[in-house]
Amino acid sequence: NKTGLEAMDDAATVNWGNEWQMPDSGQFRELTNDSYTTTTWIEQNGVKGLMITSKRNGKSIFLPAAGYRNYSNFREEGSNGYYWTRTLTSYYSNFADLWVFNSNETKMDDYYRYFGRSVRPVRVKK
């Protein structure tokens, strides 16, 4: 009945410490809500990805389209981004929500938690 990862299962917390965690699904949805931000597919320093810019303060974040890892192979680098959230799905304990984007769309999906996807840590609110 868990809805989110525990700290010991959160890659950001384990690698960066207790002040960091993986974002939940709602935080990714807020990040790409066109009421608050603009999203632009760009190439920065030879890396394709999504530039997300705040309409309020003009600050931005670049998320690389790093593709994903399937066993020992990397796939879809430069064309798709896959970022884990800390939100677990309610119907299958081995699945977590996954934020997916490419040059045409951004969306939420879910997948097996043990597959290699990118992680973008966020600082824990105090």
LOPA-323292 format. One line per 2 residues: their letters; for each residue x, y, z of N, C-alpha, C. Coordinates in Angstrom, 1 decimal. Last residue first. Layout:
BEGIN
A) X:Y:Z:X:Y:Z:X:Y:Z | ... $
***
This chain:
BEGIN
KK) 12.0:21.8:3.6:12.1:21.7:5.0:11.0:22.4:5.7 | 12.0:19.7:0.7:11.5:20.9:1.4:11.6:20.7:2.9 $
VR) 14.9:18.3:-0.7:13.7:18.1:0.1:13.3:19.4:0.8 | 15.8:18.9:-4.1:16.1:19.2:-2.7:14.8:19.0:-1.9 $
VP) 15.9:16.3:-6.5:15.4:17.6:-6.1:15.7:17.7:-4.6 | 17.6:14.6:-9.2:17.3:14.8:-7.8:16.7:16.2:-7.5 $
RV) 16.7:12.8:-11.7:17.1:14.2:-11.5:16.7:14.6:-10.1 | 17.7:9.9:-13.4:17.2:10.4:-12.1:17.7:11.9:-12.0 $
SR) 16.9:7.7:-16.2:17.6:8.8:-15.5:16.9:9.3:-14.2 | 16.8:4.1:-15.9:16.3:5.4:-16.4:17.0:6.5:-15.7 $
GF) 17.0:0.7:-16.2:17.8:1.9:-16.1:17.2:3.2:-16.7 | 14.6:-1.2:-14.2:15.2:-0.8:-15.5:15.9:0.6:-15.4 $
YR) 13.2:-1.7:-11.9:14.6:-2.1:-12.0:15.3:-1.8:-13.3 | 10.6:-0.9:-12.0:11.5:0.0:-11.3:13.0:-0.4:-11.5 $
YY) 8.7:-1.0:-15.0:9.4:-1.7:-14.0:10.5:-0.9:-13.3 | 6.7:2.1:-15.4:7.5:0.9:-15.9:8.1:0.2:-14.7 $
DD) 4.6:4.6:-16.7:5.1:3.8:-15.6:5.9:2.6:-16.2 | 4.2:8.1:-17.6:4.1:6.7:-17.9:4.5:5.9:-16.7 $
MK) 3.4:11.4:-18.6:3.7:10.4:-17.5:3.4:9.0:-18.0 | 5.0:13.4:-21.1:3.9:12.6:-20.6:4.4:11.8:-19.4 $
TE) 5.5:15.6:-23.8:5.9:15.2:-22.5:4.7:14.5:-21.9 | 6.4:15.7:-27.3:5.5:15.6:-26.2:6.2:15.4:-24.9 $
NS) 8.3:16.1:-29.4:6.9:16.4:-29.6:6.0:16.4:-28.4 | 10.9:15.4:-28.6:10.7:16.7:-29.3:9.3:17.1:-29.5 $
NF) 10.1:13.9:-25.5:10.8:13.9:-26.7:10.5:15.3:-27.4 | 9.7:12.3:-22.3:9.6:13.4:-23.2:10.4:13.2:-24.4 $
VW) 8.3:11.0:-19.3:8.9:10.7:-20.6:8.7:11.9:-21.5 | 8.5:9.9:-16.0:8.3:11.0:-16.9:9.0:10.9:-18.2 $
LD) 7.0:7.3:-14.3:8.1:7.6:-15.2:7.7:8.8:-16.0 | 6.1:5.5:-11.4:5.8:6.5:-12.4:7.1:7.0:-13.1 $
AF) 6.9:2.0:-11.1:6.9:3.4:-10.6:6.6:4.3:-11.7 | 6.4:-1.4:-10.2:6.3:-0.3:-11.2:6.4:1.0:-10.4 $
NS) 6.1:-3.5:-8.5:7.4:-3.4:-9.1:7.4:-2.2:-10.1 | 3.4:-3.6:-7.6:4.5:-3.1:-6.7:5.8:-2.9:-7.3 $
YY) 0.7:-2.4:-9.3:1.8:-3.4:-9.4:3.0:-2.9:-8.6 | -1.2:-0.4:-8.8:-1.6:-1.7:-9.3:-0.5:-2.8:-9.4 $
ST) -0.2:2.0:-8.1:-1.0:1.4:-7.1:-1.4:-0.1:-7.5 | 3.3:3.0:-8.5:1.9:2.7:-9.0:1.1:1.9:-8.0 $
LT) 5.1:5.4:-6.6:4.8:4.0:-7.0:3.4:3.9:-7.6 | 7.1:8.2:-7.1:5.8:7.7:-7.0:5.6:6.3:-7.5 $
RT) 9.5:9.3:-7.7:9.5:8.5:-6.5:8.1:7.9:-6.2 | 10.3:8.9:-11.2:9.8:9.6:-10.0:9.8:8.7:-8.8 $
WY) 12.9:8.9:-13.7:12.1:8.2:-12.7:11.5:9.2:-11.7 | 12.7:9.8:-17.1:13.1:10.2:-15.7:12.2:9.6:-14.7 $
YG) 13.8:9.8:-20.3:13.0:9.0:-19.3:13.6:9.3:-17.9 | 13.8:11.3:-23.4:14.2:11.4:-22.0:13.3:10.5:-21.2 $
NS) 14.9:10.7:-26.8:13.9:10.6:-25.7:14.6:10.7:-24.4 | 17.0:11.3:-28.5:15.7:11.4:-29.0:14.6:11.4:-27.9 $
GE) 19.5:11.0:-27.2:19.3:12.2:-28.1:17.9:12.3:-28.7 | 19.2:7.5:-27.1:19.9:8.7:-26.7:19.8:9.8:-27.7 $
ER) 17.9:5.1:-27.6:17.2:6.3:-27.8:17.9:7.6:-27.2 | 19.8:3.0:-25.3:18.9:3.2:-26.4:18.3:4.6:-26.4 $
FN) 22.6:1.1:-24.3:21.9:2.3:-24.2:21.0:2.5:-25.5 | 22.9:-2.2:-22.8:22.8:-1.3:-24.0:22.1:0.0:-23.7 $
SY) 22.8:-4.0:-20.8:24.1:-3.3:-21.0:24.1:-2.4:-22.2 | 19.6:-3.5:-20.0:20.7:-4.4:-19.7:22.0:-3.6:-19.9 $
NR) 19.0:-0.6:-21.3:18.3:-1.9:-21.4:19.4:-2.9:-21.2 | 18.6:2.7:-20.4:19.5:1.6:-20.4:18.7:0.3:-20.4 $
YG) 17.6:5.5:-22.5:17.5:4.6:-21.3:18.5:3.4:-21.5 | 17.9:9.0:-23.1:17.5:7.6:-23.5:17.3:6.8:-22.3 $
AA) 18.5:11.5:-22.5:19.6:10.5:-22.3:19.2:9.1:-22.7 | 18.0:14.4:-23.1:17.3:13.3:-23.7:18.3:12.1:-23.7 $
PL) 18.6:16.5:-20.2:19.1:15.8:-21.4:18.1:14.6:-21.8 | 17.1:19.3:-19.2:17.1:17.9:-18.9:17.5:17.1:-20.2 $
FI) 17.8:22.4:-17.8:18.0:21.6:-19.0:18.0:20.1:-18.6 | 16.0:25.0:-16.4:16.7:23.7:-16.2:16.7:23.0:-17.5 $
SK) 15.9:28.5:-15.5:15.6:27.4:-16.4:16.4:26.2:-15.9 | 14.2:31.6:-14.6:15.2:30.5:-14.4:14.8:29.3:-15.2 $
GN) 12.2:33.4:-14.9:13.1:33.3:-16.0:14.2:32.2:-15.8 | 10.2:33.7:-13.0:11.5:34.3:-12.7:12.5:34.1:-13.8 $
RK) 7.7:32.9:-14.2:7.7:33.8:-13.1:9.1:34.5:-13.0 | 8.1:31.0:-16.1:7.5:32.2:-16.6:7.5:33.3:-15.5 $
ST) 11.0:29.0:-16.3:9.9:29.5:-15.4:9.4:30.8:-16.1 | 11.7:26.6:-18.7:11.9:27.9:-18.2:10.7:28.4:-17.5 $
IM) 13.4:23.8:-19.8:12.2:24.2:-19.1:12.5:25.6:-18.4 | 14.6:22.1:-22.5:14.8:23.3:-21.7:13.5:23.8:-21.1 $
LG) 15.4:18.9:-23.2:14.3:19.8:-23.0:14.8:20.9:-22.0 | 17.8:17.8:-25.7:17.0:17.7:-24.5:16.0:18.8:-24.4 $
KV) 21.0:16.9:-27.0:19.6:17.2:-27.2:18.8:17.0:-25.9 | 24.2:18.2:-26.8:23.3:17.3:-26.2:21.9:17.8:-26.4 $
GN) 26.0:20.1:-27.7:26.0:18.9:-28.4:25.0:17.8:-27.9 | 25.4:22.3:-26.0:26.7:21.7:-26.0:26.7:20.3:-26.6 $
QE) 22.1:21.6:-26.5:23.0:22.4:-25.7:24.3:21.7:-25.6 | 19.3:21.8:-28.5:20.6:21.1:-28.4:21.5:22.0:-27.6 $
IW) 15.8:21.6:-27.4:17.0:22.3:-27.9:18.2:21.3:-27.9 | 12.5:22.2:-27.0:13.4:21.1:-27.4:14.6:21.8:-28.0 $
TT) 11.1:23.9:-24.3:11.6:24.0:-25.6:12.6:22.9:-25.9 | 8.4:25.0:-22.3:9.3:23.9:-22.6:9.8:24.0:-24.1 $
TT) 7.6:27.3:-19.8:7.7:27.0:-21.2:8.7:25.9:-21.4 | 5.5:27.4:-16.9:6.7:27.2:-17.6:6.5:27.1:-19.1 $
YS) 2.9:27.7:-15.8:4.1:28.2:-15.0:5.4:28.2:-15.8 | 1.1:26.7:-17.6:0.7:28.0:-16.9:1.9:28.6:-16.1 $
DN) 2.1:24.4:-18.5:2.4:25.6:-19.3:1.8:26.8:-18.7 | 3.9:22.3:-16.5:2.6:22.9:-16.6:2.8:24.2:-17.3 $
TL) 6.2:21.0:-15.9:5.9:21.2:-17.3:4.5:21.7:-17.5 | 6.4:21.0:-13.1:7.5:21.5:-13.9:7.2:21.8:-15.3 $
ER) 4.0:19.7:-12.4:4.1:21.1:-12.2:5.3:21.7:-13.0 | 4.8:17.1:-13.1:3.7:17.7:-13.8:3.7:19.2:-13.6 $
FQ) 6.9:16.7:-11.3:7.2:16.7:-12.8:6.0:17.4:-13.5 | 5.4:16.8:-8.9:6.5:17.8:-9.2:6.9:17.8:-10.6 $
GS) 3.7:14.5:-9.2:3.2:15.9:-9.2:4.2:17.0:-9.4 | 5.5:12.4:-9.0:4.8:12.7:-10.2:4.3:14.1:-10.3 $
DP) 8.4:13.6:-7.1:7.2:12.7:-7.3:6.5:13.1:-8.6 | 12.0:13.4:-7.5:10.7:14.1:-7.5:9.6:13.1:-7.6 $
MQ) 14.2:11.8:-5.2:13.7:11.9:-6.5:12.4:12.6:-6.5 | 16.0:14.0:-2.8:15.1:12.8:-3.2:14.8:12.9:-4.7 $
WE) 18.1:15.2:-0.3:17.8:15.1:-1.7:16.8:13.9:-1.8 | 19.1:15.2:2.3:18.5:16.5:1.8:18.0:16.4:0.4 $
NG) 20.3:12.7:2.7:18.9:13.0:3.2:18.3:14.3:2.7 | 22.4:11.9:-0.2:22.1:12.2:1.2:20.6:12.6:1.5 $
WN) 23.0:11.0:-2.7:23.3:12.4:-2.4:23.1:12.8:-0.9 | 22.4:8.2:-2.9:23.6:8.8:-3.5:24.0:10.2:-3.0 $
VT) 20.0:7.9:-1.5:21.1:7.0:-1.3:22.4:7.6:-1.7 | 18.4:10.0:-2.7:18.7:10.0:-1.3:19.9:9.1:-0.9 $
AA) 18.3:9.1:-5.4:18.8:10.4:-5.0:19.2:10.5:-3.6 | 17.1:6.6:-5.2:18.5:6.7:-5.7:19.1:8.0:-5.4 $
DD) 15.3:5.2:-2.7:15.4:6.4:-3.5:16.8:6.6:-3.9 | 15.3:3.2:-0.8:15.0:2.8:-2.2:15.1:4.0:-3.2 $
MA) 15.6:4.5:1.6:16.6:3.5:1.3:16.4:3.0:-0.2 | 13.3:6.1:1.7:14.6:6.7:1.5:15.6:5.7:1.1 $
EL) 10.6:4.6:-0.2:11.3:4.9:1.1:12.7:5.4:0.8 | 8.5:5.8:-2.8:9.7:5.1:-2.4:10.1:5.5:-0.9 $
GT) 4.9:5.9:-2.4:6.2:6.5:-2.7:7.3:5.6:-2.2 | 2.8:4.4:-1.5:2.6:5.3:-2.7:3.8:6.0:-3.2 $
KN) 2.1:1.2:-0.3:3.0:2.3:-0.4:2.7:3.1:-1.6 | 0.8:-1.2:0.0:0.0:0.0:0.0:0.8:1.3:0.0 $
***
